Amino acid sequence: MKKKLNKIAKDTNLFLKRFINRQKRSELIIPMKYGLFSGGKK
């Protein structure tokens, strides 16, 4: 079960990174990355 959850978390992070990188440049891109990825609070 733990392996499956880790895979889901990894896949979700990969999707979010790709999604954010495809967005038009905005002042919110950097805060969104901070909130979603390392160093940010989830």
mmCIF entry with sequence, helices, sheets and N, C-alpha, C, O atoms, coordinates in Angstrom:
data_MODEL
# 
_entry.id   MODEL 
# 
_entity.id                         1 
_entity.type                       polymer 
_entity.pdbx_number_of_molecules   1 
# 
_entity_poly.entity_id                      1 
_entity_poly.type                           'polypeptide(L)' 
_entity_poly.nstd_linkage                   no 
_entity_poly.nstd_monomer                   no 
_entity_poly.pdbx_seq_one_letter_code       MKKKLNKIAKDTNLFLKRFINRQKRSELIIPMKYGLFSGGKK 
_entity_poly.pdbx_seq_one_letter_code_can   MKKKLNKIAKDTNLFLKRFINRQKRSELIIPMKYGLFSGGKK 
_entity_poly.pdbx_strand_id                 A 
# 
loop_
_entity_poly_seq.entity_id 
_entity_poly_seq.num 
_entity_poly_seq.mon_id 
_entity_poly_seq.hetero 
1 1  MET n 
1 2  LYS n 
1 3  LYS n 
1 4  LYS n 
1 5  LEU n 
1 6  ASN n 
1 7  LYS n 
1 8  ILE n 
1 9  ALA n 
1 10 LYS n 
1 11 ASP n 
1 12 THR n 
1 13 ASN n 
1 14 LEU n 
1 15 PHE n 
1 16 LEU n 
1 17 LYS n 
1 18 ARG n 
1 19 PHE n 
1 20 ILE n 
1 21 ASN n 
1 22 ARG n 
1 23 GLN n 
1 24 LYS n 
1 25 ARG n 
1 26 SER n 
1 27 GLU n 
1 28 LEU n 
1 29 ILE n 
1 30 ILE n 
1 31 PRO n 
1 32 MET n 
1 33 LYS n 
1 34 TYR n 
1 35 GLY n 
1 36 LEU n 
1 37 PHE n 
1 38 SER n 
1 39 GLY n 
1 40 GLY n 
1 41 LYS n 
1 42 LYS n 
# 
_struct_asym.id          A 
_struct_asym.entity_id   1 
# 
loop_
_struct_conf.conf_type_id 
_struct_conf.id 
_struct_conf.pdbx_PDB_helix_id 
_struct_conf.beg_label_comp_id 
_struct_conf.beg_label_asym_id 
_struct_conf.beg_label_seq_id 
_struct_conf.pdbx_beg_PDB_ins_code 
_struct_conf.end_label_comp_id 
_struct_conf.end_label_asym_id 
_struct_conf.end_label_seq_id 
_struct_conf.pdbx_end_PDB_ins_code 
_struct_conf.beg_auth_comp_id 
_struct_conf.beg_auth_asym_id 
_struct_conf.beg_auth_seq_id 
_struct_conf.end_auth_comp_id 
_struct_conf.end_auth_asym_id 
_struct_conf.end_auth_seq_id 
_struct_conf.pdbx_PDB_helix_class 
_struct_conf.details 
_struct_conf.pdbx_PDB_helix_length 
HELX_P HELX_P1 AA1 LYS A 2  ? ARG A 22 ? LYS A 2  ARG A 22 1 ? 21 
HELX_P HELX_P2 AA2 ILE A 29 ? LEU A 36 ? ILE A 29 LEU A 36 1 ? 8  
# 
_struct_conf_type.id          HELX_P 
_struct_conf_type.criteria    ? 
_struct_conf_type.reference   ? 
# 
loop_
_atom_site.group_PDB 
_atom_site.id 
_atom_site.type_symbol 
_atom_site.label_atom_id 
_atom_site.label_alt_id 
_atom_site.label_comp_id 
_atom_site.label_asym_id 
_atom_site.label_entity_id 
_atom_site.label_seq_id 
_atom_site.pdbx_PDB_ins_code 
_atom_site.Cartn_x 
_atom_site.Cartn_y 
_atom_site.Cartn_z 
_atom_site.occupancy 
_atom_site.B_iso_or_equiv 
_atom_site.pdbx_formal_charge 
_atom_site.auth_seq_id 
_atom_site.auth_comp_id 
_atom_site.auth_asym_id 
_atom_site.auth_atom_id 
_atom_site.pdbx_PDB_model_num 
ATOM 1   N N  . MET A 1 1  ? 0.832  -1.200 0.000   1.00 0.00 ? 1  MET A N  1 
ATOM 2   C CA . MET A 1 1  ? 0.000  0.000  0.000   1.00 0.00 ? 1  MET A CA 1 
ATOM 3   C C  . MET A 1 1  ? 0.872  1.258  0.000   1.00 0.00 ? 1  MET A C  1 
ATOM 4   O O  . MET A 1 1  ? 0.581  2.223  -0.707  1.00 0.00 ? 1  MET A O  1 
ATOM 5   N N  . LYS A 1 2  ? 1.940  1.239  0.797   1.00 0.00 ? 2  LYS A N  1 
ATOM 6   C CA . LYS A 1 2  ? 2.802  2.407  0.879   1.00 0.00 ? 2  LYS A CA 1 
ATOM 7   C C  . LYS A 1 2  ? 3.505  2.673  -0.461  1.00 0.00 ? 2  LYS A C  1 
ATOM 8   O O  . LYS A 1 2  ? 3.662  3.828  -0.859  1.00 0.00 ? 2  LYS A O  1 
ATOM 9   N N  . LYS A 1 3  ? 3.927  1.606  -1.156  1.00 0.00 ? 3  LYS A N  1 
ATOM 10  C CA . LYS A 1 3  ? 4.557  1.768  -2.471  1.00 0.00 ? 3  LYS A CA 1 
ATOM 11  C C  . LYS A 1 3  ? 3.594  2.418  -3.450  1.00 0.00 ? 3  LYS A C  1 
ATOM 12  O O  . LYS A 1 3  ? 3.975  3.288  -4.233  1.00 0.00 ? 3  LYS A O  1 
ATOM 13  N N  . LYS A 1 4  ? 2.333  1.981  -3.393  1.00 0.00 ? 4  LYS A N  1 
ATOM 14  C CA . LYS A 1 4  ? 1.322  2.527  -4.305  1.00 0.00 ? 4  LYS A CA 1 
ATOM 15  C C  . LYS A 1 4  ? 1.091  4.018  -4.034  1.00 0.00 ? 4  LYS A C  1 
ATOM 16  O O  . LYS A 1 4  ? 0.974  4.810  -4.969  1.00 0.00 ? 4  LYS A O  1 
ATOM 17  N N  . LEU A 1 5  ? 1.025  4.395  -2.752  1.00 0.00 ? 5  LEU A N  1 
ATOM 18  C CA . LEU A 1 5  ? 0.835  5.805  -2.399  1.00 0.00 ? 5  LEU A CA 1 
ATOM 19  C C  . LEU A 1 5  ? 2.032  6.653  -2.830  1.00 0.00 ? 5  LEU A C  1 
ATOM 20  O O  . LEU A 1 5  ? 1.861  7.774  -3.309  1.00 0.00 ? 5  LEU A O  1 
ATOM 21  N N  . ASN A 1 6  ? 3.241  6.118  -2.658  1.00 0.00 ? 6  ASN A N  1 
ATOM 22  C CA . ASN A 1 6  ? 4.435  6.848  -3.089  1.00 0.00 ? 6  ASN A CA 1 
ATOM 23  C C  . ASN A 1 6  ? 4.438  7.055  -4.600  1.00 0.00 ? 6  ASN A C  1 
ATOM 24  O O  . ASN A 1 6  ? 4.825  8.121  -5.078  1.00 0.00 ? 6  ASN A O  1 
ATOM 25  N N  . LYS A 1 7  ? 4.007  6.044  -5.355  1.00 0.00 ? 7  LYS A N  1 
ATOM 26  C CA . LYS A 1 7  ? 3.930  6.169  -6.813  1.00 0.00 ? 7  LYS A CA 1 
ATOM 27  C C  . LYS A 1 7  ? 2.901  7.213  -7.210  1.00 0.00 ? 7  LYS A C  1 
ATOM 28  O O  . LYS A 1 7  ? 3.142  8.019  -8.110  1.00 0.00 ? 7  LYS A O  1 
ATOM 29  N N  . ILE A 1 8  ? 1.762  7.200  -6.545  1.00 0.00 ? 8  ILE A N  1 
ATOM 30  C CA . ILE A 1 8  ? 0.722  8.196  -6.837  1.00 0.00 ? 8  ILE A CA 1 
ATOM 31  C C  . ILE A 1 8  ? 1.238  9.602  -6.547  1.00 0.00 ? 8  ILE A C  1 
ATOM 32  O O  . ILE A 1 8  ? 1.012  10.520 -7.336  1.00 0.00 ? 8  ILE A O  1 
ATOM 33  N N  . ALA A 1 9  ? 1.934  9.779  -5.414  1.00 0.00 ? 9  ALA A N  1 
ATOM 34  C CA . ALA A 1 9  ? 2.487  11.084 -5.050  1.00 0.00 ? 9  ALA A CA 1 
ATOM 35  C C  . ALA A 1 9  ? 3.518  11.534 -6.089  1.00 0.00 ? 9  ALA A C  1 
ATOM 36  O O  . ALA A 1 9  ? 3.531  12.698 -6.489  1.00 0.00 ? 9  ALA A O  1 
ATOM 37  N N  . LYS A 1 10 ? 4.377  10.615 -6.521  1.00 0.00 ? 10 LYS A N  1 
ATOM 38  C CA . LYS A 1 10 ? 5.394  10.944 -7.519  1.00 0.00 ? 10 LYS A CA 1 
ATOM 39  C C  . LYS A 1 10 ? 4.744  11.338 -8.842  1.00 0.00 ? 10 LYS A C  1 
ATOM 40  O O  . LYS A 1 10 ? 5.133  12.329 -9.461  1.00 0.00 ? 10 LYS A O  1 
ATOM 41  N N  . ASP A 1 11 ? 3.748  10.554 -9.274  1.00 0.00 ? 11 ASP A N  1 
ATOM 42  C CA . ASP A 1 11 ? 3.049  10.862 -10.524 1.00 0.00 ? 11 ASP A CA 1 
ATOM 43  C C  . ASP A 1 11 ? 2.321  12.199 -10.450 1.00 0.00 ? 11 ASP A C  1 
ATOM 44  O O  . ASP A 1 11 ? 2.300  12.958 -11.419 1.00 0.00 ? 11 ASP A O  1 
ATOM 45  N N  . THR A 1 12 ? 1.727  12.482 -9.300  1.00 0.00 ? 12 THR A N  1 
ATOM 46  C CA . THR A 1 12 ? 1.007  13.750 -9.113  1.00 0.00 ? 12 THR A CA 1 
ATOM 47  C C  . THR A 1 12 ? 1.971  14.925 -9.187  1.00 0.00 ? 12 THR A C  1 
ATOM 48  O O  . THR A 1 12 ? 1.675  15.927 -9.837  1.00 0.00 ? 12 THR A O  1 
ATOM 49  N N  . ASN A 1 13 ? 3.122  14.813 -8.526  1.00 0.00 ? 13 ASN A N  1 
ATOM 50  C CA . ASN A 1 13 ? 4.115  15.886 -8.577  1.00 0.00 ? 13 ASN A CA 1 
ATOM 51  C C  . ASN A 1 13 ? 4.626  16.099 -9.993  1.00 0.00 ? 13 ASN A C  1 
ATOM 52  O O  . ASN A 1 13 ? 4.816  17.239 -10.416 1.00 0.00 ? 13 ASN A O  1 
ATOM 53  N N  . LEU A 1 14 ? 4.848  15.024 -10.726 1.00 0.00 ? 14 LEU A N  1 
ATOM 54  C CA . LEU A 1 14 ? 5.298  15.134 -12.107 1.00 0.00 ? 14 LEU A CA 1 
ATOM 55  C C  . LEU A 1 14 ? 4.249  15.853 -12.963 1.00 0.00 ? 14 LEU A C  1 
ATOM 56  O O  . LEU A 1 14 ? 4.583  16.732 -13.757 1.00 0.00 ? 14 LEU A O  1 
ATOM 57  N N  . PHE A 1 15 ? 2.984  15.470 -12.794 1.00 0.00 ? 15 PHE A N  1 
ATOM 58  C CA . PHE A 1 15 ? 1.904  16.127 -13.534 1.00 0.00 ? 15 PHE A CA 1 
ATOM 59  C C  . PHE A 1 15 ? 1.858  17.623 -13.204 1.00 0.00 ? 15 PHE A C  1 
ATOM 60  O O  . PHE A 1 15 ? 1.751  18.457 -14.103 1.00 0.00 ? 15 PHE A O  1 
ATOM 61  N N  . LEU A 1 16 ? 1.939  17.957 -11.916 1.00 0.00 ? 16 LEU A N  1 
ATOM 62  C CA . LEU A 1 16 ? 1.863  19.358 -11.502 1.00 0.00 ? 16 LEU A CA 1 
ATOM 63  C C  . LEU A 1 16 ? 3.031  20.169 -12.063 1.00 0.00 ? 16 LEU A C  1 
ATOM 64  O O  . LEU A 1 16 ? 2.841  21.298 -12.515 1.00 0.00 ? 16 LEU A O  1 
ATOM 65  N N  . LYS A 1 17 ? 4.240  19.597 -12.035 1.00 0.00 ? 17 LYS A N  1 
ATOM 66  C CA . LYS A 1 17 ? 5.403  20.308 -12.587 1.00 0.00 ? 17 LYS A CA 1 
ATOM 67  C C  . LYS A 1 17 ? 5.214  20.584 -14.069 1.00 0.00 ? 17 LYS A C  1 
ATOM 68  O O  . LYS A 1 17 ? 5.471  21.693 -14.537 1.00 0.00 ? 17 LYS A O  1 
ATOM 69  N N  . ARG A 1 18 ? 4.765  19.573 -14.809 1.00 0.00 ? 18 ARG A N  1 
ATOM 70  C CA . ARG A 1 18 ? 4.552  19.762 -16.248 1.00 0.00 ? 18 ARG A CA 1 
ATOM 71  C C  . ARG A 1 18 ? 3.443  20.779 -16.510 1.00 0.00 ? 18 ARG A C  1 
ATOM 72  O O  . ARG A 1 18 ? 3.557  21.613 -17.409 1.00 0.00 ? 18 ARG A O  1 
ATOM 73  N N  . PHE A 1 19 ? 2.387  20.706 -15.733 1.00 0.00 ? 19 PHE A N  1 
ATOM 74  C CA . PHE A 1 19 ? 1.256  21.623 -15.905 1.00 0.00 ? 19 PHE A CA 1 
ATOM 75  C C  . PHE A 1 19 ? 1.690  23.062 -15.659 1.00 0.00 ? 19 PHE A C  1 
ATOM 76  O O  . PHE A 1 19 ? 1.379  23.950 -16.452 1.00 0.00 ? 19 PHE A O  1 
ATOM 77  N N  . ILE A 1 20 ? 2.400  23.293 -14.575 1.00 0.00 ? 20 ILE A N  1 
ATOM 78  C CA . ILE A 1 20 ? 2.838  24.652 -14.239 1.00 0.00 ? 20 ILE A CA 1 
ATOM 79  C C  . ILE A 1 20 ? 3.806  25.180 -15.282 1.00 0.00 ? 20 ILE A C  1 
ATOM 80  O O  . ILE A 1 20 ? 3.744  26.354 -15.647 1.00 0.00 ? 20 ILE A O  1 
ATOM 81  N N  . ASN A 1 21 ? 4.706  24.320 -15.769 1.00 0.00 ? 21 ASN A N  1 
ATOM 82  C CA . ASN A 1 21 ? 5.678  24.776 -16.772 1.00 0.00 ? 21 ASN A CA 1 
ATOM 83  C C  . ASN A 1 21 ? 5.030  25.138 -18.102 1.00 0.00 ? 21 ASN A C  1 
ATOM 84  O O  . ASN A 1 21 ? 5.616  25.892 -18.879 1.00 0.00 ? 21 ASN A O  1 
ATOM 85  N N  . ARG A 1 22 ? 3.842  24.623 -18.383 1.00 0.00 ? 22 ARG A N  1 
ATOM 86  C CA . ARG A 1 22 ? 3.142  24.942 -19.637 1.00 0.00 ? 22 ARG A CA 1 
ATOM 87  C C  . ARG A 1 22 ? 2.301  26.212 -19.526 1.00 0.00 ? 22 ARG A C  1 
ATOM 88  O O  . ARG A 1 22 ? 1.786  26.697 -20.533 1.00 0.00 ? 22 ARG A O  1 
ATOM 89  N N  . GLN A 1 23 ? 2.156  26.750 -18.335 1.00 0.00 ? 23 GLN A N  1 
ATOM 90  C CA . GLN A 1 23 ? 1.324  27.932 -18.161 1.00 0.00 ? 23 GLN A CA 1 
ATOM 91  C C  . GLN A 1 23 ? 2.025  29.164 -18.701 1.00 0.00 ? 23 GLN A C  1 
ATOM 92  O O  . GLN A 1 23 ? 3.253  29.239 -18.738 1.00 0.00 ? 23 GLN A O  1 
ATOM 93  N N  . LYS A 1 24 ? 1.219  30.124 -19.117 1.00 0.00 ? 24 LYS A N  1 
ATOM 94  C CA . LYS A 1 24 ? 1.779  31.394 -19.565 1.00 0.00 ? 24 LYS A CA 1 
ATOM 95  C C  . LYS A 1 24 ? 2.457  32.051 -18.363 1.00 0.00 ? 24 LYS A C  1 
ATOM 96  O O  . LYS A 1 24 ? 2.048  31.872 -17.216 1.00 0.00 ? 24 LYS A O  1 
ATOM 97  N N  . ARG A 1 25 ? 3.468  32.788 -18.655 1.00 0.00 ? 25 ARG A N  1 
ATOM 98  C CA . ARG A 1 25 ? 4.217  33.443 -17.576 1.00 0.00 ? 25 ARG A CA 1 
ATOM 99  C C  . ARG A 1 25 ? 3.306  34.377 -16.793 1.00 0.00 ? 25 ARG A C  1 
ATOM 100 O O  . ARG A 1 25 ? 2.541  35.164 -17.352 1.00 0.00 ? 25 ARG A O  1 
ATOM 101 N N  . SER A 1 26 ? 3.417  34.260 -15.506 1.00 0.00 ? 26 SER A N  1 
ATOM 102 C CA . SER A 1 26 ? 2.588  35.046 -14.606 1.00 0.00 ? 26 SER A CA 1 
ATOM 103 C C  . SER A 1 26 ? 3.373  35.285 -13.325 1.00 0.00 ? 26 SER A C  1 
ATOM 104 O O  . SER A 1 26 ? 4.330  34.569 -13.032 1.00 0.00 ? 26 SER A O  1 
ATOM 105 N N  . GLU A 1 27 ? 2.973  36.270 -12.581 1.00 0.00 ? 27 GLU A N  1 
ATOM 106 C CA . GLU A 1 27 ? 3.618  36.536 -11.298 1.00 0.00 ? 27 GLU A CA 1 
ATOM 107 C C  . GLU A 1 27 ? 3.316  35.430 -10.291 1.00 0.00 ? 27 GLU A C  1 
ATOM 108 O O  . GLU A 1 27 ? 3.980  35.330 -9.260  1.00 0.00 ? 27 GLU A O  1 
ATOM 109 N N  . LEU A 1 28 ? 2.331  34.612 -10.583 1.00 0.00 ? 28 LEU A N  1 
ATOM 110 C CA . LEU A 1 28 ? 1.933  33.565 -9.640  1.00 0.00 ? 28 LEU A CA 1 
ATOM 111 C C  . LEU A 1 28 ? 2.683  32.244 -9.825  1.00 0.00 ? 28 LEU A C  1 
ATOM 112 O O  . LEU A 1 28 ? 2.567  31.351 -8.985  1.00 0.00 ? 28 LEU A O  1 
ATOM 113 N N  . ILE A 1 29 ? 3.438  32.110 -10.895 1.00 0.00 ? 29 ILE A N  1 
ATOM 114 C CA . ILE A 1 29 ? 4.133  30.852 -11.162 1.00 0.00 ? 29 ILE A CA 1 
ATOM 115 C C  . ILE A 1 29 ? 5.107  30.522 -10.029 1.00 0.00 ? 29 ILE A C  1 
ATOM 116 O O  . ILE A 1 29 ? 5.096  29.400 -9.520  1.00 0.00 ? 29 ILE A O  1 
ATOM 117 N N  . ILE A 1 30 ? 5.935  31.462 -9.632  1.00 0.00 ? 30 ILE A N  1 
ATOM 118 C CA . ILE A 1 30 ? 6.923  31.209 -8.578  1.00 0.00 ? 30 ILE A CA 1 
ATOM 119 C C  . ILE A 1 30 ? 6.241  30.885 -7.246  1.00 0.00 ? 30 ILE A C  1 
ATOM 120 O O  . ILE A 1 30 ? 6.642  29.918 -6.598  1.00 0.00 ? 30 ILE A O  1 
ATOM 121 N N  . PRO A 1 31 ? 5.229  31.644 -6.803  1.00 0.00 ? 31 PRO A N  1 
ATOM 122 C CA . PRO A 1 31 ? 4.555  31.263 -5.555  1.00 0.00 ? 31 PRO A CA 1 
ATOM 123 C C  . PRO A 1 31 ? 3.871  29.891 -5.636  1.00 0.00 ? 31 PRO A C  1 
ATOM 124 O O  . PRO A 1 31 ? 3.837  29.153 -4.652  1.00 0.00 ? 31 PRO A O  1 
ATOM 125 N N  . MET A 1 32 ? 3.332  29.559 -6.806  1.00 0.00 ? 32 MET A N  1 
ATOM 126 C CA . MET A 1 32 ? 2.691  28.245 -6.944  1.00 0.00 ? 32 MET A CA 1 
ATOM 127 C C  . MET A 1 32 ? 3.724  27.137 -6.818  1.00 0.00 ? 32 MET A C  1 
ATOM 128 O O  . MET A 1 32 ? 3.476  26.134 -6.148  1.00 0.00 ? 32 MET A O  1 
ATOM 129 N N  . LYS A 1 33 ? 4.883  27.304 -7.455  1.00 0.00 ? 33 LYS A N  1 
ATOM 130 C CA . LYS A 1 33 ? 5.939  26.302 -7.351  1.00 0.00 ? 33 LYS A CA 1 
ATOM 131 C C  . LYS A 1 33 ? 6.398  26.164 -5.903  1.00 0.00 ? 33 LYS A C  1 
ATOM 132 O O  . LYS A 1 33 ? 6.619  25.052 -5.422  1.00 0.00 ? 33 LYS A O  1 
ATOM 133 N N  . TYR A 1 34 ? 6.541  27.287 -5.212  1.00 0.00 ? 34 TYR A N  1 
ATOM 134 C CA . TYR A 1 34 ? 6.972  27.245 -3.811  1.00 0.00 ? 34 TYR A CA 1 
ATOM 135 C C  . TYR A 1 34 ? 5.960  26.482 -2.959  1.00 0.00 ? 34 TYR A C  1 
ATOM 136 O O  . TYR A 1 34 ? 6.340  25.676 -2.110  1.00 0.00 ? 34 TYR A O  1 
ATOM 137 N N  . GLY A 1 35 ? 4.693  26.733 -3.184  1.00 0.00 ? 35 GLY A N  1 
ATOM 138 C CA . GLY A 1 35 ? 3.659  26.072 -2.394  1.00 0.00 ? 35 GLY A CA 1 
ATOM 139 C C  . GLY A 1 35 ? 3.512  24.600 -2.683  1.00 0.00 ? 35 GLY A C  1 
ATOM 140 O O  . GLY A 1 35 ? 3.094  23.836 -1.814  1.00 0.00 ? 35 GLY A O  1 
ATOM 141 N N  . LEU A 1 36 ? 3.852  24.185 -3.897  1.00 0.00 ? 36 LEU A N  1 
ATOM 142 C CA . LEU A 1 36 ? 3.646  22.784 -4.284  1.00 0.00 ? 36 LEU A CA 1 
ATOM 143 C C  . LEU A 1 36 ? 4.857  21.890 -4.088  1.00 0.00 ? 36 LEU A C  1 
ATOM 144 O O  . LEU A 1 36 ? 4.711  20.695 -3.832  1.00 0.00 ? 36 LEU A O  1 
ATOM 145 N N  . PHE A 1 37 ? 6.055  22.457 -4.205  1.00 0.00 ? 37 PHE A N  1 
ATOM 146 C CA . PHE A 1 37 ? 7.246  21.614 -4.237  1.00 0.00 ? 37 PHE A CA 1 
ATOM 147 C C  . PHE A 1 37 ? 8.171  21.912 -3.080  1.00 0.00 ? 37 PHE A C  1 
ATOM 148 O O  . PHE A 1 37 ? 7.818  22.661 -2.169  1.00 0.00 ? 37 PHE A O  1 
ATOM 149 N N  . SER A 1 38 ? 9.337  21.336 -3.114  1.00 0.00 ? 38 SER A N  1 
ATOM 150 C CA . SER A 1 38 ? 10.264 21.379 -1.986  1.00 0.00 ? 38 SER A CA 1 
ATOM 151 C C  . SER A 1 38 ? 10.413 22.769 -1.383  1.00 0.00 ? 38 SER A C  1 
ATOM 152 O O  . SER A 1 38 ? 10.522 23.771 -2.089  1.00 0.00 ? 38 SER A O  1 
ATOM 153 N N  . GLY A 1 39 ? 10.415 22.793 -0.080  1.00 0.00 ? 39 GLY A N  1 
ATOM 154 C CA . GLY A 1 39 ? 10.525 24.051 0.638   1.00 0.00 ? 39 GLY A CA 1 
ATOM 155 C C  . GLY A 1 39 ? 9.190  24.689 0.941   1.00 0.00 ? 39 GLY A C  1 
ATOM 156 O O  . GLY A 1 39 ? 9.092  25.531 1.833   1.00 0.00 ? 39 GLY A O  1 
ATOM 157 N N  . GLY A 1 40 ? 8.176  24.307 0.224   1.00 0.00 ? 40 GLY A N  1 
ATOM 158 C CA . GLY A 1 40 ? 6.843  24.867 0.435   1.00 0.00 ? 40 GLY A CA 1 
ATOM 159 C C  . GLY A 1 40 ? 6.029  24.049 1.421   1.00 0.00 ? 40 GLY A C  1 
ATOM 160 O O  . GLY A 1 40 ? 6.381  22.921 1.766   1.00 0.00 ? 40 GLY A O  1 
ATOM 161 N N  . LYS A 1 41 ? 4.972  24.623 1.849   1.00 0.00 ? 41 LYS A N  1 
ATOM 162 C CA . LYS A 1 41 ? 4.074  23.928 2.778   1.00 0.00 ? 41 LYS A CA 1 
ATOM 163 C C  . LYS A 1 41 ? 2.905  23.371 1.978   1.00 0.00 ? 41 LYS A C  1 
ATOM 164 O O  . LYS A 1 41 ? 2.333  24.052 1.128   1.00 0.00 ? 41 LYS A O  1 
ATOM 165 N N  . LYS A 1 42 ? 2.566  22.138 2.262   1.00 0.00 ? 42 LYS A N  1 
ATOM 166 C CA . LYS A 1 42 ? 1.453  21.517 1.558   1.00 0.00 ? 42 LYS A CA 1 
ATOM 167 C C  . LYS A 1 42 ? 0.256  21.441 2.466   1.00 0.00 ? 42 LYS A C  1 
ATOM 168 O O  . LYS A 1 42 ? -0.796 20.947 2.061   1.00 0.00 ? 42 LYS A O  1 
# 
